[in-house]
Amino acid sequence: MPLTFTDEQLVARVRAGDDRAFGDIVTRYHEPLMGFAARMLGGSHADADDVVQDAFIRAHRALKASDHPMALRSWLYMIVRNRAFDHHRSASARRTESDERLELVAVAEADPAHRAAAREELGQVVASIVSLPERQRLALVGRELNGDSHAELAEALRTTIPGVKSLLVRSRQTVVAAMAA
């Protein structure tokens, strides 16, 4: 009968140099993270696979580099979320290791109650964005996360600038309504 370790035990084992423990983390979280990433990326399993693989590489490095306490599950989801947002920004965008360390420190230093509330609110925002129709989601992510101009979005979405503005208004109204509900 195989031993089942808690997340905290797996983290401690990884930090102690046991790479098999990280394999256990990957086994435990790969499928749920793939589903999460695919939903964030509009159902693209190939992109989700790239995002999750990159997230695990970053997580492994960060676990070895720090001994800050963490909630492993939510930390992994945060990394995947950030990688998915980066993927939306640009297929070639690469975040620096210093950004990873800042994320790790911010998670470790935040008040647990504040982290839980922020995580829940973020989950609601992400869920409402993911549920948007594709063109609205692309317009909102492009404008708010990438900083794309109306003209750039119009070209990418093959519409007019007023069409982009309309997509943005509808997407924002939907997200605000979902958050108010």
C-alpha positions in Angstrom: 0.0 0.0 0.0 1.6 3.3 -1.1 2.1 6.1 1.4 0.1 9.2 0.8 1.9 12.4 1.8 0.2 15.7 2.6 1.1 18.7 0.4 3.2 20.1 3.3 5.1 16.8 3.6 5.7 16.8 -0.2 7.0 20.4 -0.1 9.3 19.6 2.7 10.6 16.5 0.9 11.2 18.5 -2.3 13.1 21.1 -0.4 15.2 18.4 1.3 16.3 17.3 -2.2 13.8 14.4 -2.9 12.9 14.9 -6.6 10.5 11.9 -6.5 8.4 14.0 -4.1 8.0 16.6 -6.9 6.9 13.8 -9.2 4.2 13.1 -6.6 3.1 16.7 -6.7 2.9 16.6 -10.5 0.9 13.4 -10.4 -1.5 14.9 -7.8 -2.1 18.3 -9.6 -1.5 17.7 -13.3 -5.1 16.9 -14.3 -6.8 19.6 -12.2 -4.3 22.2 -13.4 -4.8 21.1 -17.0 -8.5 21.6 -16.7 -8.1 25.0 -15.1 -5.6 26.2 -17.7 -7.7 24.9 -20.6 -10.7 26.8 -19.3 -8.6 30.0 -19.0 -7.3 29.5 -22.5 -10.6 29.0 -24.1 -10.4 25.2 -24.3 -7.0 24.9 -26.0 -5.5 21.7 -24.5 -2.2 22.2 -26.4 -1.7 25.7 -24.9 -2.9 24.4 -21.5 -0.2 21.7 -21.6 2.5 24.3 -22.4 1.3 26.5 -19.6 1.1 23.7 -17.0 4.4 22.3 -18.0 6.0 25.7 -17.6 4.2 26.3 -14.3 5.6 23.0 -12.9 9.2 24.0 -14.0 8.8 27.3 -12.3 7.3 25.8 -9.2 10.1 23.2 -8.9 12.8 26.0 -9.1 10.9 28.2 -6.6 10.4 25.4 -4.1 14.1 24.6 -4.2 15.0 28.3 -3.9 12.8 29.2 -0.9 11.8 27.9 2.4 8.7 30.2 2.9 5.6 28.4 4.1 2.9 28.1 1.5 -0.5 26.5 0.6 0.8 24.3 -2.3 -2.5 23.9 -4.1 -3.4 27.6 -4.3 0.2 28.5 -5.1 0.2 26.1 -8.1 -3.1 27.5 -9.3 -1.7 31.0 -9.0 1.3 30.1 -11.1 -0.8 28.5 -13.8 -3.2 31.5 -13.8 -0.2 33.9 -14.2 1.3 31.7 -17.0 -2.1 31.6 -18.8 -2.4 35.4 -18.6 1.2 35.7 -19.9 0.3 33.3 -22.7 -2.6 35.6 -23.6 -0.3 38.6 -23.7 2.2 37.0 -26.1 3.3 33.5 -27.1 6.9 34.7 -26.7 6.5 36.5 -23.4 8.8 35.1 -20.7 8.7 36.1 -17.1 11.9 36.6 -15.2 13.0 34.6 -12.2 12.8 37.7 -10.1 9.1 38.0 -10.8 8.7 34.4 -9.7 10.5 35.1 -6.4 8.3 38.2 -5.8 5.2 36.1 -6.3 6.5 33.5 -3.9 7.3 36.2 -1.2 4.0 37.9 -1.7 2.1 34.7 -1.2 4.2 33.7 1.8 3.9 37.1 3.5 0.2 37.8 3.0 -2.3 37.3 5.8 -4.0 33.8 5.4 -7.5 35.3 5.7 -6.7 38.0 3.2 -5.2 35.4 0.8 -8.3 33.2 1.1 -10.6 36.1 0.4 -8.5 37.4 -2.5 -8.2 33.9 -3.9 -12.0 33.4 -3.8 -12.6 36.8 -5.4 -10.0 36.1 -8.1 -11.5 32.7 -8.8 -14.9 34.5 -9.3 -13.3 37.0 -11.7 -11.5 34.3 -13.6 -14.6 32.2 -13.9 -16.6 35.1 -15.2 -14.0 36.0 -17.7 -13.6 32.3 -18.9 -17.4 32.1 -19.3 -17.5 35.1 -21.7 -18.0 34.4 -25.4 -14.7 34.0 -27.1 -14.6 37.4 -28.9 -15.5 39.3 -25.7 -12.9 37.3 -23.7 -10.2 38.0 -26.3 -11.1 41.7 -26.4 -11.1 42.1 -22.6 -7.9 40.1 -22.0 -6.2 41.9 -24.9 -7.1 45.3 -23.6 -6.9 44.9 -19.8 -4.0 42.4 -19.6 -2.0 43.1 -22.7 -2.6 46.8 -23.0 -3.5 46.4 -26.7 -5.0 49.4 -28.4 -8.5 49.5 -29.8 -6.9 49.5 -33.3 -4.7 46.5 -32.5 -7.7 44.6 -31.2 -9.8 45.6 -34.2 -7.2 44.1 -36.5 -6.8 41.0 -34.4 -10.5 40.4 -34.1 -11.2 41.5 -37.7 -13.7 44.1 -36.7 -14.0 47.8 -36.4 -12.8 50.0 -33.5 -16.5 50.7 -32.5 -17.0 46.9 -32.7 -14.1 46.4 -30.2 -15.5 49.1 -27.9 -18.8 47.3 -28.0 -17.2 44.0 -27.2 -15.3 45.6 -24.3 -18.5 47.2 -22.8 -20.4 44.0 -23.0 -17.6 41.9 -21.5 -17.1 44.4 -18.6 -20.8 44.5 -17.9 -21.0 40.7 -17.8 -18.0 40.5 -15.4 -19.3 43.2 -13.1 -22.8 41.6 -13.1 -21.3 38.2 -12.2 -19.2 39.7 -9.4 -22.3 41.5 -8.0 -24.4 38.3 -8.0 
